[in-house]
Amino acid sequence: MSDDRGHPAAPHRPGDLAARQAELVATLVAGGPLPPGFAPAPVDAARRALLRKRAGDVARHWPLLAAGLGAAWPATFVGWAAGRPTNGSLRDGWDLARELRERGELPPLGAEELAAREAASRYDGAGTPRRRRLPSVAHAGGAVAVQLAGRVRLLRPARR
């Protein structure tokens, strides 16, 4: 291997390689700065491709949220996810839905899906969601869902 000037490259120590890989991963998935020695255009293309893939994965876990946003889904998700490392598709969708609810931008289908999820499971925004054992009621964007004996029912749909 050679460096940018054609000189033989100095061998990398394992710690150096791990540090460079961590920097590249941070750039690709968490909006970190471009590590030295990488061309910006290919790294940016890879970052955008990963965000599109991530949006698709989240849409599979949150189909009503994605459908409710329609054509705005990719841009909404990418705008939210850029600079945030993933917490997994389920949690990413949950966090996005909660943020959209706080901003008053949660579409009715997303509100119904969020209410059903929150009735069925506890999620503190940090750990893994856990199924509720006791009856519960959840509200989101005017939608109301209830969980009783492990079954979730939408009692009131969101305002359209």
PyMOL commands that place a pseudoatom at each C-alpha (Angstrom):
pseudoatom trace, name=CA, resn=MET, resi=1, chain=A, elem=C, hetatm=0, pos=[0.000, 0.000, 0.000]
pseudoatom trace, name=CA, resn=SER, resi=2, chain=A, elem=C, hetatm=0, pos=[1.097, 3.568, -0.520]
pseudoatom trace, name=CA, resn=ASP, resi=3, chain=A, elem=C, hetatm=0, pos=[0.064, 6.941, 0.836]
pseudoatom trace, name=CA, resn=ASP, resi=4, chain=A, elem=C, hetatm=0, pos=[-1.349, 9.892, -1.137]
pseudoatom trace, name=CA, resn=ARG, resi=5, chain=A, elem=C, hetatm=0, pos=[2.134, 10.794, -2.457]
pseudoatom trace, name=CA, resn=GLY, resi=6, chain=A, elem=C, hetatm=0, pos=[2.997, 7.294, -3.667]
pseudoatom trace, name=CA, resn=HIS, resi=7, chain=A, elem=C, hetatm=0, pos=[5.323, 6.548, -0.755]
pseudoatom trace, name=CA, resn=PRO, resi=8, chain=A, elem=C, hetatm=0, pos=[5.026, 3.226, 1.024]
pseudoatom trace, name=CA, resn=ALA, resi=9, chain=A, elem=C, hetatm=0, pos=[2.411, 3.543, 3.726]
pseudoatom trace, name=CA, resn=ALA, resi=10, chain=A, elem=C, hetatm=0, pos=[3.499, 3.101, 7.287]
pseudoatom trace, name=CA, resn=PRO, resi=11, chain=A, elem=C, hetatm=0, pos=[2.007, -0.036, 8.810]
pseudoatom trace, name=CA, resn=HIS, resi=12, chain=A, elem=C, hetatm=0, pos=[-1.009, 0.670, 10.986]
pseudoatom trace, name=CA, resn=ARG, resi=13, chain=A, elem=C, hetatm=0, pos=[-1.093, -0.568, 14.504]
pseudoatom trace, name=CA, resn=PRO, resi=14, chain=A, elem=C, hetatm=0, pos=[-4.338, -2.405, 15.447]
pseudoatom trace, name=CA, resn=GLY, resi=15, chain=A, elem=C, hetatm=0, pos=[-5.347, 0.464, 17.733]
pseudoatom trace, name=CA, resn=ASP, resi=16, chain=A, elem=C, hetatm=0, pos=[-4.859, 2.973, 14.912]
pseudoatom trace, name=CA, resn=LEU, resi=17, chain=A, elem=C, hetatm=0, pos=[-7.056, 0.953, 12.572]
pseudoatom trace, name=CA, resn=ALA, resi=18, chain=A, elem=C, hetatm=0, pos=[-9.765, 0.595, 15.209]
pseudoatom trace, name=CA, resn=ALA, resi=19, chain=A, elem=C, hetatm=0, pos=[-9.678, 4.341, 15.878]
pseudoatom trace, name=CA, resn=ARG, resi=20, chain=A, elem=C, hetatm=0, pos=[-9.913, 5.134, 12.143]
pseudoatom trace, name=CA, resn=GLN, resi=21, chain=A, elem=C, hetatm=0, pos=[-12.807, 2.706, 11.758]
pseudoatom trace, name=CA, resn=ALA, resi=22, chain=A, elem=C, hetatm=0, pos=[-14.609, 4.288, 14.705]
pseudoatom trace, name=CA, resn=GLU, resi=23, chain=A, elem=C, hetatm=0, pos=[-14.133, 7.743, 13.174]
pseudoatom trace, name=CA, resn=LEU, resi=24, chain=A, elem=C, hetatm=0, pos=[-15.517, 6.534, 9.838]
pseudoatom trace, name=CA, resn=VAL, resi=25, chain=A, elem=C, hetatm=0, pos=[-18.518, 4.883, 11.489]
pseudoatom trace, name=CA, resn=ALA, resi=26, chain=A, elem=C, hetatm=0, pos=[-19.213, 8.086, 13.437]
pseudoatom trace, name=CA, resn=THR, resi=27, chain=A, elem=C, hetatm=0, pos=[-19.120, 10.017, 10.162]
pseudoatom trace, name=CA, resn=LEU, resi=28, chain=A, elem=C, hetatm=0, pos=[-21.440, 7.579, 8.407]
pseudoatom trace, name=CA, resn=VAL, resi=29, chain=A, elem=C, hetatm=0, pos=[-24.079, 7.099, 11.089]
pseudoatom trace, name=CA, resn=ALA, resi=30, chain=A, elem=C, hetatm=0, pos=[-23.784, 9.894, 13.627]
pseudoatom trace, name=CA, resn=GLY, resi=31, chain=A, elem=C, hetatm=0, pos=[-22.783, 13.004, 11.677]
pseudoatom trace, name=CA, resn=GLY, resi=32, chain=A, elem=C, hetatm=0, pos=[-19.181, 12.977, 12.886]
pseudoatom trace, name=CA, resn=PRO, resi=33, chain=A, elem=C, hetatm=0, pos=[-16.446, 14.904, 11.062]
pseudoatom trace, name=CA, resn=LEU, resi=34, chain=A, elem=C, hetatm=0, pos=[-14.794, 13.401, 7.996]
pseudoatom trace, name=CA, resn=PRO, resi=35, chain=A, elem=C, hetatm=0, pos=[-11.690, 11.490, 9.076]
pseudoatom trace, name=CA, resn=PRO, resi=36, chain=A, elem=C, hetatm=0, pos=[-8.412, 12.440, 7.389]
pseudoatom trace, name=CA, resn=GLY, resi=37, chain=A, elem=C, hetatm=0, pos=[-7.565, 10.476, 4.267]
pseudoatom trace, name=CA, resn=PHE, resi=38, chain=A, elem=C, hetatm=0, pos=[-11.147, 9.924, 3.098]
pseudoatom trace, name=CA, resn=ALA, resi=39, chain=A, elem=C, hetatm=0, pos=[-12.675, 11.578, 0.048]
pseudoatom trace, name=CA, resn=PRO, resi=40, chain=A, elem=C, hetatm=0, pos=[-15.797, 13.548, 1.022]
pseudoatom trace, name=CA, resn=ALA, resi=41, chain=A, elem=C, hetatm=0, pos=[-18.009, 12.616, -1.954]
pseudoatom trace, name=CA, resn=PRO, resi=42, chain=A, elem=C, hetatm=0, pos=[-17.913, 8.804, -1.554]
pseudoatom trace, name=CA, resn=VAL, resi=43, chain=A, elem=C, hetatm=0, pos=[-18.315, 9.051, 2.214]
pseudoatom trace, name=CA, resn=ASP, resi=44, chain=A, elem=C, hetatm=0, pos=[-21.293, 11.391, 1.807]
pseudoatom trace, name=CA, resn=ALA, resi=45, chain=A, elem=C, hetatm=0, pos=[-22.851, 9.028, -0.769]
pseudoatom trace, name=CA, resn=ALA, resi=46, chain=A, elem=C, hetatm=0, pos=[-22.415, 6.107, 1.630]
pseudoatom trace, name=CA, resn=ARG, resi=47, chain=A, elem=C, hetatm=0, pos=[-23.907, 8.144, 4.494]
pseudoatom trace, name=CA, resn=ARG, resi=48, chain=A, elem=C, hetatm=0, pos=[-26.982, 9.049, 2.418]
pseudoatom trace, name=CA, resn=ALA, resi=49, chain=A, elem=C, hetatm=0, pos=[-27.413, 5.418, 1.323]
pseudoatom trace, name=CA, resn=LEU, resi=50, chain=A, elem=C, hetatm=0, pos=[-27.259, 4.247, 4.938]
pseudoatom trace, name=CA, resn=LEU, resi=51, chain=A, elem=C, hetatm=0, pos=[-29.865, 6.832, 5.954]
pseudoatom trace, name=CA, resn=ARG, resi=52, chain=A, elem=C, hetatm=0, pos=[-32.196, 5.650, 3.142]
pseudoatom trace, name=CA, resn=LYS, resi=53, chain=A, elem=C, hetatm=0, pos=[-31.721, 2.041, 4.241]
pseudoatom trace, name=CA, resn=ARG, resi=54, chain=A, elem=C, hetatm=0, pos=[-32.371, 3.013, 7.842]
pseudoatom trace, name=CA, resn=ALA, resi=55, chain=A, elem=C, hetatm=0, pos=[-35.551, 4.868, 6.784]
pseudoatom trace, name=CA, resn=GLY, resi=56, chain=A, elem=C, hetatm=0, pos=[-36.765, 1.697, 5.056]
pseudoatom trace, name=CA, resn=ASP, resi=57, chain=A, elem=C, hetatm=0, pos=[-36.033, -0.411, 8.125]
pseudoatom trace, name=CA, resn=VAL, resi=58, chain=A, elem=C, hetatm=0, pos=[-37.911, 2.007, 10.385]
pseudoatom trace, name=CA, resn=ALA, resi=59, chain=A, elem=C, hetatm=0, pos=[-40.844, 2.144, 7.936]
pseudoatom trace, name=CA, resn=ARG, resi=60, chain=A, elem=C, hetatm=0, pos=[-41.135, -1.658, 8.188]
pseudoatom trace, name=CA, resn=HIS, resi=61, chain=A, elem=C, hetatm=0, pos=[-41.466, -1.365, 11.985]
pseudoatom trace, name=CA, resn=TRP, resi=62, chain=A, elem=C, hetatm=0, pos=[-43.669, 1.761, 11.827]
pseudoatom trace, name=CA, resn=PRO, resi=63, chain=A, elem=C, hetatm=0, pos=[-45.753, 1.342, 8.647]
pseudoatom trace, name=CA, resn=LEU, resi=64, chain=A, elem=C, hetatm=0, pos=[-48.584, 3.655, 9.706]
pseudoatom trace, name=CA, resn=LEU, resi=65, chain=A, elem=C, hetatm=0, pos=[-46.199, 6.451, 10.660]
pseudoatom trace, name=CA, resn=ALA, resi=66, chain=A, elem=C, hetatm=0, pos=[-44.456, 6.171, 7.281]
pseudoatom trace, name=CA, resn=ALA, resi=67, chain=A, elem=C, hetatm=0, pos=[-47.772, 5.933, 5.403]
pseudoatom trace, name=CA, resn=GLY, resi=68, chain=A, elem=C, hetatm=0, pos=[-49.173, 8.901, 7.313]
pseudoatom trace, name=CA, resn=LEU, resi=69, chain=A, elem=C, hetatm=0, pos=[-46.233, 11.026, 6.231]
pseudoatom trace, name=CA, resn=GLY, resi=70, chain=A, elem=C, hetatm=0, pos=[-46.490, 9.716, 2.656]
pseudoatom trace, name=CA, resn=ALA, resi=71, chain=A, elem=C, hetatm=0, pos=[-44.040, 11.317, 0.252]
pseudoatom trace, name=CA, resn=ALA, resi=72, chain=A, elem=C, hetatm=0, pos=[-42.592, 13.374, 3.118]
pseudoatom trace, name=CA, resn=TRP, resi=73, chain=A, elem=C, hetatm=0, pos=[-41.457, 10.206, 4.957]
pseudoatom trace, name=CA, resn=PRO, resi=74, chain=A, elem=C, hetatm=0, pos=[-37.905, 9.954, 3.539]
pseudoatom trace, name=CA, resn=ALA, resi=75, chain=A, elem=C, hetatm=0, pos=[-37.071, 13.633, 4.056]
pseudoatom trace, name=CA, resn=THR, resi=76, chain=A, elem=C, hetatm=0, pos=[-38.702, 13.707, 7.494]
pseudoatom trace, name=CA, resn=PHE, resi=77, chain=A, elem=C, hetatm=0, pos=[-36.824, 10.644, 8.649]
pseudoatom trace, name=CA, resn=VAL, resi=78, chain=A, elem=C, hetatm=0, pos=[-33.471, 11.672, 7.168]
pseudoatom trace, name=CA, resn=GLY, resi=79, chain=A, elem=C, hetatm=0, pos=[-33.788, 15.159, 8.661]
pseudoatom trace, name=CA, resn=TRP, resi=80, chain=A, elem=C, hetatm=0, pos=[-34.437, 13.631, 12.064]
pseudoatom trace, name=CA, resn=ALA, resi=81, chain=A, elem=C, hetatm=0, pos=[-31.875, 10.809, 11.841]
pseudoatom trace, name=CA, resn=ALA, resi=82, chain=A, elem=C, hetatm=0, pos=[-28.929, 12.721, 10.365]
pseudoatom trace, name=CA, resn=GLY, resi=83, chain=A, elem=C, hetatm=0, pos=[-26.426, 13.129, 13.160]
pseudoatom trace, name=CA, resn=ARG, resi=84, chain=A, elem=C, hetatm=0, pos=[-28.123, 10.556, 15.419]
pseudoatom trace, name=CA, resn=PRO, resi=85, chain=A, elem=C, hetatm=0, pos=[-26.745, 7.057, 15.827]
pseudoatom trace, name=CA, resn=THR, resi=86, chain=A, elem=C, hetatm=0, pos=[-29.365, 4.359, 15.481]
pseudoatom trace, name=CA, resn=ASN, resi=87, chain=A, elem=C, hetatm=0, pos=[-30.987, 2.728, 18.473]
pseudoatom trace, name=CA, resn=GLY, resi=88, chain=A, elem=C, hetatm=0, pos=[-32.595, 0.096, 16.260]
pseudoatom trace, name=CA, resn=SER, resi=89, chain=A, elem=C, hetatm=0, pos=[-35.555, 0.471, 13.936]
pseudoatom trace, name=CA, resn=LEU, resi=90, chain=A, elem=C, hetatm=0, pos=[-38.260, 0.050, 16.554]
pseudoatom trace, name=CA, resn=ARG, resi=91, chain=A, elem=C, hetatm=0, pos=[-36.763, 2.611, 18.937]
pseudoatom trace, name=CA, resn=ASP, resi=92, chain=A, elem=C, hetatm=0, pos=[-35.817, 5.033, 16.143]
pseudoatom trace, name=CA, resn=GLY, resi=93, chain=A, elem=C, hetatm=0, pos=[-39.425, 5.071, 14.935]
pseudoatom trace, name=CA, resn=TRP, resi=94, chain=A, elem=C, hetatm=0, pos=[-40.710, 5.473, 18.476]
pseudoatom trace, name=CA, resn=ASP, resi=95, chain=A, elem=C, hetatm=0, pos=[-38.368, 8.381, 19.162]
pseudoatom trace, name=CA, resn=LEU, resi=96, chain=A, elem=C, hetatm=0, pos=[-39.276, 10.063, 15.867]
pseudoatom trace, name=CA, resn=ALA, resi=97, chain=A, elem=C, hetatm=0, pos=[-43.014, 9.623, 16.488]
pseudoatom trace, name=CA, resn=ARG, resi=98, chain=A, elem=C, hetatm=0, pos=[-42.678, 11.150, 19.955]
pseudoatom trace, name=CA, resn=GLU, resi=99, chain=A, elem=C, hetatm=0, pos=[-40.721, 14.095, 18.592]
pseudoatom trace, name=CA, resn=LEU, resi=100, chain=A, elem=C, hetatm=0, pos=[-43.290, 14.674, 15.841]
pseudoatom trace, name=CA, resn=ARG, resi=101, chain=A, elem=C, hetatm=0, pos=[-46.037, 14.539, 18.492]
pseudoatom trace, name=CA, resn=GLU, resi=102, chain=A, elem=C, hetatm=0, pos=[-44.229, 17.156, 20.591]
pseudoatom trace, name=CA, resn=ARG, resi=103, chain=A, elem=C, hetatm=0, pos=[-43.895, 19.422, 17.536]
pseudoatom trace, name=CA, resn=GLY, resi=104, chain=A, elem=C, hetatm=0, pos=[-47.567, 18.937, 16.608]
pseudoatom trace, name=CA, resn=GLU, resi=105, chain=A, elem=C, hetatm=0, pos=[-46.560, 17.281, 13.312]
pseudoatom trace, name=CA, resn=LEU, resi=106, chain=A, elem=C, hetatm=0, pos=[-47.583, 13.673, 13.972]
pseudoatom trace, name=CA, resn=PRO, resi=107, chain=A, elem=C, hetatm=0, pos=[-50.000, 12.509, 11.252]
pseudoatom trace, name=CA, resn=PRO, resi=108, chain=A, elem=C, hetatm=0, pos=[-53.228, 10.776, 12.381]
pseudoatom trace, name=CA, resn=LEU, resi=109, chain=A, elem=C, hetatm=0, pos=[-52.080, 7.304, 11.286]
pseudoatom trace, name=CA, resn=GLY, resi=110, chain=A, elem=C, hetatm=0, pos=[-48.815, 7.803, 13.170]
pseudoatom trace, name=CA, resn=ALA, resi=111, chain=A, elem=C, hetatm=0, pos=[-50.737, 8.980, 16.232]
pseudoatom trace, name=CA, resn=GLU, resi=112, chain=A, elem=C, hetatm=0, pos=[-52.835, 5.828, 16.212]
pseudoatom trace, name=CA, resn=GLU, resi=113, chain=A, elem=C, hetatm=0, pos=[-49.760, 3.638, 15.829]
pseudoatom trace, name=CA, resn=LEU, resi=114, chain=A, elem=C, hetatm=0, pos=[-47.927, 5.486, 18.613]
pseudoatom trace, name=CA, resn=ALA, resi=115, chain=A, elem=C, hetatm=0, pos=[-50.928, 5.247, 20.966]
pseudoatom trace, name=CA, resn=ALA, resi=116, chain=A, elem=C, hetatm=0, pos=[-51.184, 1.494, 20.315]
pseudoatom trace, name=CA, resn=ARG, resi=117, chain=A, elem=C, hetatm=0, pos=[-47.444, 1.003, 20.928]
pseudoatom trace, name=CA, resn=GLU, resi=118, chain=A, elem=C, hetatm=0, pos=[-47.509, 3.026, 24.134]
pseudoatom trace, name=CA, resn=ALA, resi=119, chain=A, elem=C, hetatm=0, pos=[-50.551, 1.114, 25.407]
pseudoatom trace, name=CA, resn=ALA, resi=120, chain=A, elem=C, hetatm=0, pos=[-48.833, -2.213, 24.706]
pseudoatom trace, name=CA, resn=SER, resi=121, chain=A, elem=C, hetatm=0, pos=[-45.312, -1.419, 25.908]
pseudoatom trace, name=CA, resn=ARG, resi=122, chain=A, elem=C, hetatm=0, pos=[-43.317, 0.789, 28.263]
pseudoatom trace, name=CA, resn=TYR, resi=123, chain=A, elem=C, hetatm=0, pos=[-40.475, 2.694, 26.632]
pseudoatom trace, name=CA, resn=ASP, resi=124, chain=A, elem=C, hetatm=0, pos=[-38.455, 5.277, 28.527]
pseudoatom trace, name=CA, resn=GLY, resi=125, chain=A, elem=C, hetatm=0, pos=[-36.534, 6.546, 25.501]
pseudoatom trace, name=CA, resn=ALA, resi=126, chain=A, elem=C, hetatm=0, pos=[-33.321, 4.902, 26.670]
pseudoatom trace, name=CA, resn=GLY, resi=127, chain=A, elem=C, hetatm=0, pos=[-33.795, 1.177, 27.239]
pseudoatom trace, name=CA, resn=THR, resi=128, chain=A, elem=C, hetatm=0, pos=[-35.490, -1.635, 25.412]
pseudoatom trace, name=CA, resn=PRO, resi=129, chain=A, elem=C, hetatm=0, pos=[-39.312, -1.404, 25.229]
pseudoatom trace, name=CA, resn=ARG, resi=130, chain=A, elem=C, hetatm=0, pos=[-41.013, -3.842, 27.608]
pseudoatom trace, name=CA, resn=ARG, resi=131, chain=A, elem=C, hetatm=0, pos=[-44.482, -5.346, 27.267]
pseudoatom trace, name=CA, resn=ARG, resi=132, chain=A, elem=C, hetatm=0, pos=[-46.997, -4.068, 29.785]
pseudoatom trace, name=CA, resn=ARG, resi=133, chain=A, elem=C, hetatm=0, pos=[-48.551, -6.639, 32.074]
pseudoatom trace, name=CA, resn=LEU, resi=134, chain=A, elem=C, hetatm=0, pos=[-51.204, -4.432, 33.642]
pseudoatom trace, name=CA, resn=PRO, resi=135, chain=A, elem=C, hetatm=0, pos=[-54.031, -2.718, 31.768]
pseudoatom trace, name=CA, resn=SER, resi=136, chain=A, elem=C, hetatm=0, pos=[-53.051, 0.641, 30.299]
pseudoatom trace, name=CA, resn=VAL, resi=137, chain=A, elem=C, hetatm=0, pos=[-54.383, 3.569, 28.292]
pseudoatom trace, name=CA, resn=ALA, resi=138, chain=A, elem=C, hetatm=0, pos=[-52.286, 5.712, 25.951]
pseudoatom trace, name=CA, resn=HIS, resi=139, chain=A, elem=C, hetatm=0, pos=[-53.007, 8.966, 24.095]
pseudoatom trace, name=CA, resn=ALA, resi=140, chain=A, elem=C, hetatm=0, pos=[-51.281, 10.450, 21.049]
pseudoatom trace, name=CA, resn=GLY, resi=141, chain=A, elem=C, hetatm=0, pos=[-52.551, 13.158, 18.728]
pseudoatom trace, name=CA, resn=GLY, resi=142, chain=A, elem=C, hetatm=0, pos=[-56.148, 12.622, 19.786]
pseudoatom trace, name=CA, resn=ALA, resi=143, chain=A, elem=C, hetatm=0, pos=[-55.939, 8.834, 19.381]
pseudoatom trace, name=CA, resn=VAL, resi=144, chain=A, elem=C, hetatm=0, pos=[-56.673, 6.701, 22.422]
pseudoatom trace, name=CA, resn=ALA, resi=145, chain=A, elem=C, hetatm=0, pos=[-55.634, 3.058, 22.730]
pseudoatom trace, name=CA, resn=VAL, resi=146, chain=A, elem=C, hetatm=0, pos=[-56.167, 0.632, 25.574]
pseudoatom trace, name=CA, resn=GLN, resi=147, chain=A, elem=C, hetatm=0, pos=[-54.346, -2.579, 26.431]
pseudoatom trace, name=CA, resn=LEU, resi=148, chain=A, elem=C, hetatm=0, pos=[-56.186, -5.187, 28.453]
pseudoatom trace, name=CA, resn=ALA, resi=149, chain=A, elem=C, hetatm=0, pos=[-55.078, -8.798, 28.903]
pseudoatom trace, name=CA, resn=GLY, resi=150, chain=A, elem=C, hetatm=0, pos=[-52.372, -8.348, 26.259]
pseudoatom trace, name=CA, resn=ARG, resi=151, chain=A, elem=C, hetatm=0, pos=[-54.750, -7.076, 23.574]
pseudoatom trace, name=CA, resn=VAL, resi=152, chain=A, elem=C, hetatm=0, pos=[-54.585, -3.536, 22.280]
pseudoatom trace, name=CA, resn=ARG, resi=153, chain=A, elem=C, hetatm=0, pos=[-57.688, -1.775, 20.977]
pseudoatom trace, name=CA, resn=LEU, resi=154, chain=A, elem=C, hetatm=0, pos=[-57.943, 1.648, 19.453]
pseudoatom trace, name=CA, resn=LEU, resi=155, chain=A, elem=C, hetatm=0, pos=[-60.783, 3.319, 21.357]
pseudoatom trace, name=CA, resn=ARG, resi=156, chain=A, elem=C, hetatm=0, pos=[-60.713, 6.608, 19.518]
pseudoatom trace, name=CA, resn=PRO, resi=157, chain=A, elem=C, hetatm=0, pos=[-58.993, 7.345, 16.223]
pseudoatom trace, name=CA, resn=ALA, resi=158, chain=A, elem=C, hetatm=0, pos=[-56.871, 10.452, 15.813]
pseudoatom trace, name=CA, resn=ARG, resi=159, chain=A, elem=C, hetatm=0, pos=[-58.426, 13.637, 14.528]
pseudoatom trace, name=CA, resn=ARG, resi=160, chain=A, elem=C, hetatm=0, pos=[-58.236, 13.787, 10.751]
for i in range(1, 160): cmd.bond("trace and resi %d" % i, "trace and resi %d" % (i + 1))
show_as sticks, trace
zoom trace
